[in-house]
Amino acid sequence: MPELPGAERRGPAAYDDAAAMRAALDGASTLVLVSGHRTGRRLEEHANAVEAAKAACVNRVLYVSLVGASPTATYLNARDQWMTEQYYLAAAGIRHTVLRAGFYASTPAALADENFLVSGPGGTGRVALVTHEDIANVVTVVALDDDPRSKHDAAILERALSPVPDDVASLFRG
């Protein structure tokens, strides 16, 4: 993330450590929540992070989710992302924006099997890759929109984000 006026980096705080999460979020106005690694407890950890944000009186959560998140997705991670969006953000009543991005550009090599095949929700074999910088740029645009009635509130922004054009806001739909 670029340096923003008034922004402060905190942590790290593990999502499963409620006390550390609350301490890291104390006095924060916005939480940028990036999905945790698959631990077998990811949904519980996401719920914990959102609850810590509510307990710390965080104003809003910007959640980096996954393209294709849905309850019927064949890719387990996409179902986990949808559950976080619906049950831990929307149902919690906390101001939020969901930013659905494609796979991180650095991920395919880590997903390949011994034959260098990557299996996942590829459909026709096409994939939307996104860099960490792309995500940071989009998160920055949304974070800087501090209007109390932002057009990004409760929005699900889904788009292949790479490459990021000069007008980052043009990536949004919804």
HELIX and SHEET records of a PDB file:
HELIX    1   1 ALA A   18  LEU A   25  1                                   8    
HELIX    2   2 ARG A   42  ALA A   55  1                                  14    
HELIX    3   3 LEU A   76  MET A   83  1                                   8    
HELIX    4   4 THR A   84  ALA A   90  3                                   7    
HELIX    5   5 PRO A  108  LEU A  111  1                                   4    
HELIX    6   6 HIS A  132  LEU A  144  1                                  13    
HELIX    7   7 VAL A  168  LEU A  171  5                                   4    
SHEET    1   A 4 THR A  30  VAL A  34  0                                        
SHEET    2   A 4 ARG A  60  LEU A  66  1                                        
SHEET    3   A 4 ARG A  95  ALA A 101  1                                        
SHEET    4   A 4 ILE A 156  GLU A 158  1                                        
SHEET    1   B 2 PHE A 103  TYR A 104  0                                        
SHEET    2   B 2 LEU A 129  VAL A 130  1                                        
END                                                                             
